[in-house]
């Protein structure tokens, strides 16, 4: 049995990327995509299983671009995030929903293929090597006895996660002196400004500390978390009957609610590596140059998994 799994959320539609499948865009010198580097770093840290969360309609393209290659170097499993994958009593009522239900649903889709401790990441984010090392080391520690759910999160500095090409959504976090998470707020429309960062609102821009700690959806979880997600998803669907077309079941919100209800302990693991990602099509050039620089510096071989 694998010691720890890497769960890659790759079912996003990529609407801000101009309609393309941004997770499959080549960024490396030999056509590698961001996921290649994430998996390489995770394997180097000790993870020995990869679970891809994708949409069924992307399966053929996904396997051709990355899945079939990765199967040759590590154990691979697939989970499928579909709009209709909700409890039966909601299916007819919510049939007009146009997109998947968010990151909480994405992870819940993995319940039949993940039995070990696991690390969740976004498919289109580059997190850096340190993030995987600290997460793996934490997940491999003997679980402490507690009546609370044990979670870890790798945090990044907000200023290192902004795009030059538009707004982003980040989970803004607060942690105590013991590096335990005390609050997390999923915050949309954060933009880079001359003075740092701000949240765009209908009334104007509201400044936000560019040194704030933020979540980039890099969560370390135990398999027991699926029970929490399953119960919570049903409650979420019930509570959002009037807003079902836009409501999203999001991991930062779920974790925040567990914190407020004192049902979870969340250890914050800080990474000092530079994050980058492809949110907008215009971000790609920067990512390509960043990957090239890492290869030149010897952080990666020119051909991964060669």
N, C-alpha and C positions, 0 to 999 in steps of 0.2 A: 504493500500500500504506500502511496506517495506520502511524504512527510508534510508537504505544503503545496497548495495549488495557487496558480495565478489565474484570476478571473478577468478576462478582457471584455469590457462592454463595447461592442462594435455594432449595435443595432440602430444607432442614430441616423436619422434621415439626412442630416447635413444640409439643411435648407439654407443656412447662412453662407454656405460654401458655393452657392450658385447652382444647386441641383445635382452636383456630382457626388460621388461616394468618396468623401474626403479621407476616410480611414484607409483607402486603398491607393492614395496618391503616392507615387515614388518620390523619395527625398534623398536617398543614398546614392553613392557613386555607381552602384551596379543595380539600380532599380529597387533598393530596399525601401520599405515603408516604415513609418514610426514604430509600428508594432514589432517589427524585426528587432529593433534596438531595445525595446522594452523587454521582449522575451529573452534576448541575449543577456541583458543585465540581470533579469530575474533568475535565470539558470545559473549564472555566475555566482549569485548570492546564495543559491541552494534550492530554489523551487524546482520541482521535478514533474510538474503536471500543468498543462495549460488548458483552460476552458474558455472557448470563444462564445460570447453571447451575440448572436446575429439574428437578422430577419431571415425567414425561410426563402424569400425571393432573392436574397443576396448570396445564397449558399454556393451556387455554381461559380460565380465570379470570385467569391471569397476564397474558396478552396484553390482555385487556379492561381490567384495572386499570392496567397500566403499559406493557407491551411495544409495543402499537400506537402509543401516544403518542410513546415514545422513538424509534421508528423514523423519525419525521418530522424529528428534529433531529440524529441521529447514526447511523452504521452500527451495526447490531445483528445479533448471531448468537446461536444457542441451542445449549447442550449439555445432555444429559439424563443425570442421575444415577439409575441404577436399581439395585436390590439385586442383580438377576441379571446385571449387567454386570461379570462376572468371567471369568477364563480358563475355558474349557470344562471342563477336568478337575475344577474345583471345583463346578460348577453343581449337579449332583445331590446331592453330599455336603452342600452348604450351603443347600439349598433352603428350610429352615425359618427362615432369617434374616428378621427383621421390619422392619429399617430400613436405609438406605444405610450405606456402610462408612466414612464420615468425610470430612474435608476433603481428605485426600490423594487419595481416589477422585474427589471432586468436581472437583479440578483436572485429574486425569488424563483425565476425560471431555472436556476441551477440546482435546485434542491434534490433532484434525482441523480445528479452526476458529481456532486461534491460532498464528501464525507469527512474531509480533513480540514485543518485550519487553512484559511485562504486569504489572499490579498486581492482586493478589487482595484482595477485601474480603468481609466478611459483609454480607448483605442487610439485617439488622436492627440495624446499628450506625451511629451518626452519628460520623464521625471528625473533622470540621472541615476548613476550607480549607487550613490550613498542611500537613497531612499529605499531601494530594495534590500540593501544590507541591514539597515536598522529595523526594517519591518520583519524580515525573516528571523533575525535574532530574537525579536520580541515574540513572534508567534511560536518559536521553538522553546520558549521558556515554559517551565511547568506551570500550568494554570493554577492561580491561587484560589483557595476555597472562598467562595462568596455567594451571596444570594442575588448579586447583581450580575448582569451580562458584562463580560469583559471584552472591550474593543480597543483597538489602537488606531491612530490616524497619523499619517505623515503630513506635517504642515509645511507650507511654503510662505515666503514673504510676498505680500500682495504686489509690490512693485515689480517683482520678478515674473509675474504671471499675466501682465496686461498686454493687450494687442495694440499695435499702432494703427490698426485698420477698423476699429469699431468697439462696441461695448462687449463686456463679458459678464458671466454670472459666476460668483464665487461664494463659498460658505465662509463668512467672516467669523473668526473664532476668538475666544478668550480662554486663557489657561491660568491656573494658579501657580504658586511658587514650586509646587511638586510636579509640574508639567502634566497636570490632569485637566482635561477640558471642562470648563464651567458653563460655556454657552457657545452656540453656533447659530448664525442667522444666514439663511440662503438669501443672497443679495443680487438682484439683477441690475443691468444697465450701468456697470462700473466702467468708466473710461479713463484713459491716461490724459493728464492735463499738464500744463507748463509747471505747475507747482507740485504735482504728484499724481493724485487720483481723486475722482469724484463720482458720485452716483447721480445719474441723470433722472430728474423727476419732471412732472408736468409744470412744477413751479420754478424749475431751474436746476442748477447743479449744486449738490451738497458735498462738501469736501469730506474725504475719508482718509485716514492715516495710511500712507503708502507703505508703512512698515508693519501694518496689521498682519497677523497670522491668518492664512486662509487654507481651506480644504480644497484639494484638487481631485476629490473623489478617490483618494488612495487610502482605503480602509482595510485594516486587518481584523478578520472576523472568525468566529468558530461556527461549526455547522449547526449549533443550536439556534443560531440567529434566524434560520429559515422559519422556525415556528413563530417568532416574533413578527417577521415580515408577513407571513400568511394571515395571521390574525389581524394585523394592522391594515393589510390591503383590503380586506372585507369591510373593515370599519371606514376606511378612506372612501371606498366606493359608495357606501351608504351616506356618508356625510357630504359628498360632492354631487348629489343628484342634480342640483341646479346648475352646476358648473362643470359637468362631466366632459365636455368637449375640450376644455383647456386645462383642467386640473392635472397636476403631476405628483406622483408618489415618489418623493425624492429622499435619498439616503441622508443628506444633512438634516433635513426636517425630521426624519424618523429618529435619528440619533439625538437631535435637540429635544424632542419630546421625551425620550427615555431619560435624558439627563434631568429635565425639569421634574419628572416623576420619580427621580432617584432610583431608577431601575437599571442604570448602567454606569460603569466606570470606564472612562475613555482616556487612555494614555496618549499624550501628544509626543510624537517623535519628529524632531525637526531636521529637515534636510537643508544643507547649504548649497546644493547644486542648483544651477540655473535651469529653470523650467522653460520649455517652449512648446508650442502646439500650432495646429492648423485649424483655426476657427473660421477664418475668412480666406478666400482664394488668394488675396494679396499677402497673406502670411507665409505662403509657401516658399517664396524666394529667401526669406530670412531663415527658415528652417533648413533649407538646402545648404545654405552657407554655413549655418551652425553645425550641421552634421559633418560637412566637409572639414571644418576646423578641428572637430573632435577626432576624425580619422587621421588628419595630418599630425595631430598631437600624440597619436599612438593610443588613444583611448579605445579605439575599435580597429580591427583589421579591415582592409579595404573590401574584402568579401566576407560577410558574416556567414557562419556555419559552413564554410568551405572545407 
